Every structure is written in C-alpha cells, then in structure tokens.
C-alpha cells in the first residue's frame, strides 16, 4: 500500500505469482490495509461494472458523513482510474491523481470518504470491481463533470469519451461548491478519526 499525493488515496500493488496454471495474488488483506490507512475497510456493498472502450464513469462522490470509501480493482481490460480531492478546505482541493489499473498489474486504488472517483475504460469489455464502505444512497450521491476545465483532467487523446446522461449533466466543481454539496475537509478528517477510534 502506497499513499498517493492526495491524502486518503492509496495504491495497492500486489505480488502476482504466476505458474503453468495461471496466476494468484492477494487482492485485499485487512492487516496490510489497516497498517497503511489506520483503520479497516467495512464492506457494505460490492459493485461490478462492465464497460466498452471509451466509457467514462464519474466523477462520483457521496456526502460525508457517512460518505462512501471505495477499493477499486480492474478484473479484465484496463482503466485510467482517478482520485479527485473534492474536500473544501483541503490543501489538495481540486487536485487529482490518475493511475492505470489493469488485468496485468492487478493493482487496486483505495479512495477514502470525501474523494471523488472516476475512471475511463481503455479496452472493450473492461470489468471493474469496487468494494464500498456504504451502500448506494441516491439522496447522498453527487457528481462533478469530468470535463470541468477547472480540474483540467488530461484524459487520453484518441479515446472517444462516452458518458451517461447523468454524468454529462453534472455540475462543475465551482457550481457544486456554490450549492454546498461538496464534503468539507474537517468533516472528512473527523470521520477518519472516528474510524481509527473504532478499530482501536
């Protein structure tokens, strides 16, 4: 587990063991996860999405508390996976970090509550698994437009972007901030502290 430049985002790179039958790796291990993040991952929901090349999902986030942490891995194909800091008052507010997750490197991205999540499918039939700390609640789910000029995400050229109607109509970061729907850095920090106290 390696912390990325955005606090609350961690990249897990497993040791993959190949042999004549195929491969084996540990996709998630509570001990290693807790040692890195300071708390365990409470699993409430597991989602699987299958996407054609060019499908862009996100930027999605949930209100904090309780928020929705995600542990994301790519089972087939490849994605460009993004953690976006949407926490008002955060030193890295408005910044993002992109990592490639694919069926060869078997890496996983963990995003703490309050971070926005988006990914772009780089291959047809790309299959993504996300472990979520909270179940889906449409009343507390929000989105930011993934092409917001303020974020200036450098999506790969030559890949036609396909978005849902909902994602295409999502507000900009500035509009979401004005509407008061973004999580605050202090609320996210308090929530993270409560998780650590829970596991002590």
PLY file of the C-alpha trace (Angstrom):
ply
format ascii 1.0
element vertex 200
property float x
property float y
property float z
element edge 199
property int vertex1
property int vertex2
end_header
0.00 0.00 0.00
1.49 3.33 -1.08
-0.11 6.67 -0.25
-0.53 8.88 -3.29
-0.06 12.63 -3.39
-3.69 13.18 -2.36
-4.22 12.27 1.32
-6.73 9.45 1.61
-5.80 7.84 -1.71
-3.72 4.66 -1.58
-2.41 2.37 -4.32
-2.10 -1.34 -3.61
0.39 -3.21 -5.82
0.17 -6.94 -5.14
2.78 -9.62 -5.68
1.45 -11.72 -8.55
2.51 -15.39 -8.50
2.42 -16.94 -11.99
2.76 -20.63 -12.82
1.70 -23.04 -15.56
-1.92 -22.88 -14.37
-2.23 -19.08 -14.39
-1.67 -16.54 -11.60
-2.52 -15.93 -7.96
-2.40 -12.75 -5.90
-3.91 -11.24 -2.76
-6.27 -8.53 -3.96
-7.00 -7.32 -0.44
-5.67 -8.12 3.03
-7.11 -6.43 6.12
-3.83 -6.45 8.04
-1.89 -4.63 5.31
-4.76 -2.25 4.60
-5.21 -1.31 8.28
-1.49 -0.87 8.81
-1.36 1.64 5.94
-4.61 3.55 6.45
-5.02 3.26 10.22
-8.42 1.55 10.04
-10.12 -1.46 8.50
-12.42 -1.36 5.46
-16.00 -2.08 6.42
-17.63 -3.76 3.42
-21.27 -2.81 2.81
-21.59 -3.30 -0.95
-19.61 -4.77 -3.86
-20.23 -3.44 -7.37
-19.12 -4.75 -10.76
-19.24 -2.66 -13.93
-18.52 -3.81 -17.48
-17.64 -1.06 -19.96
-16.72 -0.71 -23.59
-13.64 1.27 -24.59
-14.14 4.98 -24.03
-16.77 4.73 -21.30
-16.11 7.45 -18.72
-17.78 6.95 -15.33
-17.74 9.73 -12.74
-16.69 11.94 -11.09
-18.82 10.50 -8.26
-18.81 11.19 -4.53
-21.08 10.88 -1.51
-21.92 13.26 1.33
-19.81 12.94 4.49
-20.83 11.62 6.92
-21.11 8.78 6.21
-19.53 9.07 2.76
-18.55 6.07 0.71
-14.98 4.80 0.61
-14.08 2.64 -2.39
-11.47 -0.04 -3.05
-11.30 -0.40 -6.83
-9.59 -3.03 -8.97
-9.77 -3.97 -12.65
-10.53 -7.64 -13.29
-10.44 -7.53 -17.09
-9.18 -4.95 -19.56
-7.70 -1.65 -18.34
-8.81 1.66 -16.86
-7.35 5.04 -16.10
-8.57 5.47 -12.53
-8.77 8.85 -10.81
-8.92 10.10 -7.24
-10.09 13.73 -7.12
-9.90 15.84 -3.98
-13.32 17.46 -3.59
-12.94 18.29 0.12
-13.37 22.02 0.64
-10.57 23.38 2.81
-8.20 20.56 1.88
-4.62 21.57 0.95
-5.00 19.46 -2.22
-8.54 20.64 -3.06
-9.23 20.43 -6.79
-6.23 18.21 -7.49
-6.40 14.71 -8.92
-4.14 11.72 -9.33
-4.53 9.16 -12.11
-3.29 5.56 -12.06
-3.62 2.73 -14.53
-5.32 -0.37 -13.21
-5.42 -3.41 -15.47
-5.68 -7.17 -15.59
-1.89 -7.49 -15.81
-0.69 -5.29 -12.93
-3.66 -6.27 -10.68
-3.31 -3.04 -8.72
-6.11 -1.53 -6.63
-6.93 2.06 -5.71
-8.41 2.95 -2.33
-10.29 6.25 -2.03
-11.32 7.47 1.41
-14.64 9.16 2.10
-14.83 12.62 0.53
-12.70 11.89 -2.51
-14.24 11.90 -5.95
-13.83 8.85 -8.17
-13.83 8.49 -11.93
-12.43 6.07 -14.46
-12.05 5.71 -18.20
-12.23 2.25 -19.79
-9.26 1.77 -22.12
-10.37 -1.58 -23.60
-13.63 -3.18 -24.62
-15.25 -5.46 -22.06
-13.33 -3.83 -19.21
-14.59 -5.21 -15.90
-14.15 -3.25 -12.66
-14.86 -4.37 -9.10
-15.43 -1.83 -6.34
-15.73 -2.67 -2.66
-17.72 0.05 -0.91
-17.87 1.02 2.77
-21.51 2.15 2.47
-24.40 1.09 0.28
-25.62 3.27 -2.55
-27.90 6.08 -1.38
-29.21 8.19 -4.27
-30.12 11.01 -1.88
-26.48 11.43 -0.82
-24.73 10.68 -4.14
-23.41 13.54 -6.26
-21.22 14.12 -9.28
-18.83 16.60 -10.85
-18.48 16.95 -14.61
-15.36 15.00 -15.65
-14.51 17.57 -18.34
-14.63 20.54 -15.95
-11.96 23.00 -17.19
-11.10 23.93 -13.59
-9.97 20.34 -12.92
-8.21 20.15 -16.31
-8.01 16.37 -16.33
-5.83 15.24 -19.22
-7.89 12.33 -20.50
-6.04 10.21 -23.10
-6.35 11.51 -26.65
-7.67 9.20 -29.32
-10.23 7.59 -26.99
-13.83 8.66 -27.73
-15.48 9.56 -24.42
-18.88 8.01 -23.68
-20.74 9.34 -20.65
-24.15 8.69 -19.12
-26.70 11.48 -19.41
-26.40 11.99 -15.64
-22.60 12.41 -15.73
-22.79 14.69 -18.78
-25.22 16.95 -16.89
-23.20 17.04 -13.66
-22.19 20.46 -12.32
-18.71 21.91 -12.35
-16.62 21.93 -9.20
-17.30 25.65 -8.77
-21.07 25.17 -9.10
-21.07 22.24 -6.65
-19.13 24.35 -4.15
-21.64 27.18 -4.51
-24.51 24.71 -4.00
-22.88 23.44 -0.80
-22.88 19.78 -1.84
-19.13 19.18 -1.52
-17.75 17.45 1.59
-15.59 19.53 3.90
-12.04 18.60 4.79
-12.83 18.92 8.50
-15.86 16.58 8.30
-13.79 14.01 6.41
-10.98 14.26 8.95
-13.42 13.80 11.83
-14.93 10.77 10.08
-11.47 9.23 9.52
-10.62 9.79 13.19
-13.84 8.03 14.22
-12.88 5.01 12.09
-9.48 4.83 13.78
-11.07 5.05 17.23
-13.50 2.31 16.28
-10.65 -0.05 15.39
-8.53 0.71 18.48
0 1
1 2
2 3
3 4
4 5
5 6
6 7
7 8
8 9
9 10
10 11
11 12
12 13
13 14
14 15
15 16
16 17
17 18
18 19
19 20
20 21
21 22
22 23
23 24
24 25
25 26
26 27
27 28
28 29
29 30
30 31
31 32
32 33
33 34
34 35
35 36
36 37
37 38
38 39
39 40
40 41
41 42
42 43
43 44
44 45
45 46
46 47
47 48
48 49
49 50
50 51
51 52
52 53
53 54
54 55
55 56
56 57
57 58
58 59
59 60
60 61
61 62
62 63
63 64
64 65
65 66
66 67
67 68
68 69
69 70
70 71
71 72
72 73
73 74
74 75
75 76
76 77
77 78
78 79
79 80
80 81
81 82
82 83
83 84
84 85
85 86
86 87
87 88
88 89
89 90
90 91
91 92
92 93
93 94
94 95
95 96
96 97
97 98
98 99
99 100
100 101
101 102
102 103
103 104
104 105
105 106
106 107
107 108
108 109
109 110
110 111
111 112
112 113
113 114
114 115
115 116
116 117
117 118
118 119
119 120
120 121
121 122
122 123
123 124
124 125
125 126
126 127
127 128
128 129
129 130
130 131
131 132
132 133
133 134
134 135
135 136
136 137
137 138
138 139
139 140
140 141
141 142
142 143
143 144
144 145
145 146
146 147
147 148
148 149
149 150
150 151
151 152
152 153
153 154
154 155
155 156
156 157
157 158
158 159
159 160
160 161
161 162
162 163
163 164
164 165
165 166
166 167
167 168
168 169
169 170
170 171
171 172
172 173
173 174
174 175
175 176
176 177
177 178
178 179
179 180
180 181
181 182
182 183
183 184
184 185
185 186
186 187
187 188
188 189
189 190
190 191
191 192
192 193
193 194
194 195
195 196
196 197
197 198
198 199
